Amino acid sequence: MDSFLEEEEDEEAAVGRRRSPAAPAGSTLQPPLHLPFLPVLLHQPESSHEHKLNFKKSKEACLSYIQDAMLQKQWKRAAEFLTFYVESLEKDYSREPISPSEMIWRIGTEILCHRSHSSMKEFNCFMEQMKTLGVKRYLKVCLEHVFHLLCNGQIDEAYQNLSLAESWRFGEQTALQDKEMKLIQAYRGLLDYYSWSKQKNVLLERGLDGFADLSVEQEMHSCFRKAAVNLKEIIKIPGVWDLFVKCYVDLLEFYGDHNEARQVLNEYAYNSKFPANPNAHVYLYQFLKRQGESKKSVVSALKILHDIVPSHELMIDFNTMLQKSKKRKKRRLGLEVIFAALDYAGWKENVKAWSCLARQVKQIVISEKHLDWIKQEWNSRKDWWPAFHFSRYLAKRNWQENKSLSYEKALVAGILLGKDGKYFKYVSHQGCKAQVKRFRILKKFVNRHNPVYLRISGLSDSSVQP
């Protein structure tokens, strides 16, 4: 670490001369001190007795200065204090819950990742030292090293490090780090999948001529076998393995093993030992759709997704499927789905969602059947939807930014809040003023069906048509 400290010495000295020596009033951060001018607390006392009493405080103070420097993004200064901390540990024989080697690893990694002048060579050297220093966390350090290599596009180097880590053995420590070893194997499988995918794309680009090249096809199949073995193992362990599952299913589908792919996705989505995961149901839905499975299976997958994440983007597809059904129960669910989606701020300006709701509401109003569906959904929302969706401010903004959105929302607002509602009144007036035909038709439709608003809102004694 000392090697890269010298690179910024002149730059940091210039910054230090420009910096005010006094800290801002009320600041909770430590003053910007630099080596060799360390805080008094960090100087080692002469007396052995005093050293034993103050060593712990000195070490804690050093860590505090490191933390403050990192919070201020003063990576050079943080590195200086970390160097002092490492040197001071030579006389430390205490046992801490978090070992000094782990602190050095975590702090050093953070500094190197953020320091602009750090090179991959320095990072690799530091990581190799950390692997030697902390055998109890050897595989964790290996994983972090691999992630950094991948983030910097060094795929081959990452694969080489994973292979070396997989072959690592160190007595009982190997068994104690079994979880980390499984992750090492899983990520190696992921990189094998990456190699397989590249080979596949090359062969597909060449067409039939590509598949005539046996050597390339054999290499591709070798990558498939290695990837499949490791990916299959990791997804057996309860957890969230989205990327690994997607890659494994892609391998299985390419080679036509659709039954195994379906079994993997069903297990991932429905096994109670796994945490609730919306993506598991998304992957299952996408697979069922690709395979042309029955609508019942597809609807079942989306129903569970709706229960977990009612604001998911696939709810528009779910609503569309339900509205095409001949069963009243499913059409009723479709209305519930689209109302629930629009409860979320992320959907406020979604034209497709408002179009789905407007179309279904319009159908119900024209037929005068199932007005109780609308009433049931509106009862729990009438106290907050007007301000959330149908204010005059939103009417003005929607009209200016997206007239298609304002049209769909105005239709819904006109039915739910009547012809005198702020949103409908403003948009219909602007539409008629601009002589847009569909807004004139919209205004006539809402005026003609205004009694429906009274029945939905409960302001009329008329019974609601079942």
N, C-alpha and C positions, 0 to 999 in steps of 0.2 A: 504493500500500500504506500510505502514511503516514496516509491519511484514516481507515482503520478502526482504527489503533493508538490514536488519541485516545479512542475510545469506551470502552475498558476501563481508562483511566488511573487513575481513582479506585478502581475495583475491585481492580486489581493492586497499587495502593499499599497498600490495606488488607490484602491478603493478604501483601504483603511485610513489613508491620509485625508480623503474627502469626507469620511464619515464623522459625524459629530460625536465627541467623546461621552456625552451625557445621554442616558436613555430617556425616552419620553416619560413625562409625568404619569404616574399610575400604571406604567407598563409592567406586565407580569413576566416578561421575557428576561432572560439573563443578559447582562451587558456584553457587547461584542468584543470579548477578550480573545487573544490569539497566542499560540505558542511562540516563543518560550515563556511569554508573560501569562502563565496560568493563574487562575484564582488562588489566593493564599491557601484556601482549604485543601487544594490539590497537591501542595508541596508536602513531601514526606517528612515527618518530624524526626529529630535525631534520636530521641529516647525510644528504646524498644517498647517500653511500657506504654508510652503515648501512641506509638505506632499501632499497637494492638487495639487501643481504645478508639482511635480516630480513623483507622483504615477503612472500616465499613462506611463511615460518613463520607470519607474522601471518594470512595468508589461510587457511592450513590450520587454525590455531587457531580462527578464526572459524567455519569449517565444522564443527569438532569441537563447539563450543558450540551450534551450530544442531542438530546431531545429538542431543546430550544433551537439549536442551530438547524436541525432538520425541519422544524416548523417554519423557520424563517427562510428555508431553502438555501441555507448557507452551507453547501455541500463540502467546500474546502475546509471550512472551520470545523464541521462535524467530523471530517476525516482526521483532523489534527487531534481532537479529543479522543477519538477512537484509538488512534495510535498510542496516546498516553494511557488509555484504559488497558490496552493489550499489554503494554510494558509493566503496568502496575500489578497485573495478575500473576507475575512471576513469584511474588511474595504472598500470594493469597492461597491459603489452604482450607478455606471454609467450604461448606457444602450448601449451595443455594438451590431452591426449587427449580429455577431456570438456570442451567449451567452457563458459565461465561462464554463457552465456545458457541452456544446457540445465539447468544446476544451478538457476538462478533459476526456470526454468519448473517443474521437478519439485518443488523444495522449496516454492515459492510455492503450487503447486496443492495439495500435501499440507496445508499450513497452512490454506488457505481451505476445503478440504473438511471439516476437523475443527474449525475455529473456530466456536463456537456462534453468534456474532453476525454471521457473514459473510452477505451477501445475494447474490442472483443478479446484481444490478446490479454489485456489486464483482467477482464472479467473471467476468462477461462482459467487464468493462473490463480486468481483468488478462489474460485470454486474448487479447483484441485486441492488447494491448501485446506479448504474447509472440509473436504471429504476425508482427508488424513486426520484433521484435528478432531472431528466428531464422528466416531465410528457408530455411535448409537443412533445417529440420524443420517447415516451415509446415504441411504436410498432417497430420503427427502431432499437432500442437497442435490443428488443426481437428477431428480425430477425437476427441481427448480432450474438447474443448469440446462436441461433439455428444453424447458419452456422458453428460456431466454434465447437459445439457439434457434428454435422454431420461429419466434417473433422476429428474428433477424434474418429469416430466410435460409438458414443453414441446415437444410433437411438431412443431408448425408451425415454431417457431424452429429446431429441429434440422434440419428439412427445408430451410429457407432457408439455413442455414449449409452444408449439404451441397451445395446447388446452387451457392452462391458458390465453394466449394472446388473443385468440379468444373470451373468455368470459369477457375480460376487458371492463369496462365502466367507463367513467369519464366526464360526462356532455357533453358540446359542443366539447371537445377534441376528443371524439369518432368519431364524424362526420367529424372533420377536418383531421383525420387520416384514412379516408375511403380507400384510395389507399393502404396504408400499411396493412389495415385489409384484403383487398382482396388478397394481397400477402401471408399473414399469412394463410388464408383459402386455397390458392392454394398449398402452401408447405405442409399443412396438408393432402391435397388430394394426393400429391405426395408420402407421406409416407404411406398413406392408399393403394396406388397402389403397393408400395414396399411390404407391408404385403400380399396383394392379390397375387402378383407374386410369393412370397415364397410358399404360400399355393397351388397355381396352380402347381408349380414344384413338390411339394410333392405328390399331387394327380396323376400327370402324371407319376411319377416314380412308383407309386403303381399300375397303370393301372386301370382295371375295379374294382379291390378290393378297390382302393382308393376312387373312386366315390360312392362306396356303403356305405362309412362312411358319413352319413347324417350330423353329427355335424360339421365335417371338411368342408364339402361342404357349409353348411349354414354360417359358419364363413367366408369362402371365398367370398360368395355372399354378405355378409354384408360389407366387405371391398370394394367390387366392387361398391356398391351403394354409400357409403360415398366418395370414390375416384371420381366416375363419376360426382357427383353433383358439387364438388369444381373445378374439372378440366374443366368441361364444362363452368362454369361461367368465369373463368379467360381468356379463349381463345376467348371469345366474345369481349374483350377489344382490340382495335388496338394496336399491339406491336409485339415483337419477343418472341414467347412462344414455341420454338422448343421442349424442353423436355416434356412440358405439353401436347402438341399436340400428340407427339409420344406415350405417355403413354395412353392418352384417346383413340386414334385410336386402340391401342393394346387391350384395354378393349372391345371396340365395335366389333372388328374382332373376338375375342375369343367367344363372345356370338352371333355371326352371324349377327350382325346389319351392314351389308356392305353398305347399302344405306346411313345411318347416317355417317359412316366413310368417304365415298366418299364426302358427302356434307361438312363435317368439313374440309377436305383437300382442296377441291375446294375453299371454303371460305377463307382459310388461304393463298392460293396461288394467288387468283385472285381478292380479295376484295381490291379496290383502297385505302381504309382507312388504310390498313396495310402497313408498310414499305416494300420496295422491299427486298425480302429475298430468296436467292438461295436455302436454305434448304427446303423451302416450296414446291418448284417444285421437289426437290429430293424425298421428302416424297410422293408426289403425284405420281411420276413416279414409285417408288418402290411398292406402293399400286396397281397401275394399272397393273403392271407386275405380282404381286402375284395373282391378280384376273383374269389374262388372258384376259385383255381388248383388244380392237382393236388396231392395229398398229398405226392407225391415232391418237388415243388419246395419246398413248405413245410418238409418235413423236412430237406431239403438246407440251407436257410437257417438253421434252428435248430441243425443239426449243427455248422456253422462257429461259430455263436455259443457253443455249448457248449465247443468247443475253445479259444476265446478267453477266455470268462468262464464257467466252470462253475458259478458261484454266481449267475448272472443269474436274476431273478424268473421269466422265461419258461421256466425248466427244468421247472416243474411242468406247463405246457402240453405241453412236449416229451415228458416222461415219459408223460403221459396218451395222447398220440397214438401213441407207440411201443407201449404196452401193448395198444392196440386192434388192432395189426397181427397178421396170421396167421403172419408170418415169425419164426422163432426168433431170427434174427440181430438183428432190431429189438427184440424183447422183451428180449433180453440187453443190448442197448445201453440200454434204458429203465432196467434195474436199475443199470447203471453210472452213468447220469446222476443218479439220485436219491441214490445213495450219495455221489457226488462233491459234490453240492449240500450235503448234510448234513455235509460236512467243514468247513464254514465257520460261524463263530460266529453270523453273522446269521441262520442257519437253525435254530438250536438249539431255538427254541420255535415253529417254523412247523408248525401242526397239519396243514395240507394236505400238506406234504412228508412228515411222519411217517405220515400216512394212506396216501399213495401207496406208501411203502416197506412198511408193514405189510400192505397188501392184496396186493402182489406176493409178499412173503415167505410169507404165509399160503397163497396159491395154489400156490406151489412145494412147500411142506411137505405140503399135503394130497395133491397128485399124486405126491409123492416123485420128481418128475422135475426135472432140472437143479439138484440140490442143489450141484453143483460150481460153479454161478454164484455162489451165496451164499458158498461157501467161498473162492472166488478173491477176492471183494470183501472178505471179512472178514479174510483173512490179512494184508493190509497195514494193517488198522485195529485188530486185536485188542489191540495194545499200548497204544493211546492213547484209543480210543473209550470204554472203560469209565469212565475218569476224566472224559472230556470230556462224555459224554452220560448215563452210567448210574450216577452216584454216589448214595449214600443221601441226601446233601444235596439234589441235584436232584430225587430222587424225592419228598421231603417238600415241596419248594417247588412242583413241578409239580402235586402233588395238591391243595395249598392254593389255587393260583392258577387252574389250568385242568385240570379232570378229563378233558376230551376228549383233551387233549395227553398226559396221564399214561397214559390207556388205550392210545393208539396206540404210545407209546414202550414201554410195558410188554410189549406183544405182541412187538415187535421184540427187546427185551432178553431176554425169555423164550426166544426161539428162538436168539439168538446167544450168550447167557451161561448158559442153563439155568434150571431152576426155583429154584435156590439163589442166583441173582444178586441183588445188593443192591437194584437198582431194581425188578425184577419182584416180589421177595419183599415189599418194603414196600408197593407200590401194590396188589398183589393182596390183601394182608392188610387194608389200609384199605378197599378196595372191598367185600370180603366182610363186614367189620365193619359197614359202612354199609348192608349188605343190598342192594347194587346188582346186579341180575341179570346184566348183561353182564360184570361183573368175575368173578362166579362161573363163568360160561361160559368166560371167558378163562383162568382158573386151571385148569379141567379140560382145556382145549385144550393148554396148555403142558405140563401133567403127562403127558398122553397122548402127546405128541410129543417128550418129553425126549430119547429116543435120537437124534433129529435133531441136537440140540446136540452130542452126543458125536461124531457123524460129521462135522459141520462143523468142530469144534474139533480133530479128528484124534485124539481120545482113544479111539476105537474102531477095531477092526481091520476093521469092516465096510466093504465097498467102497462108494463113492459112486455112486449111480445116475446114469448119463449123461443 
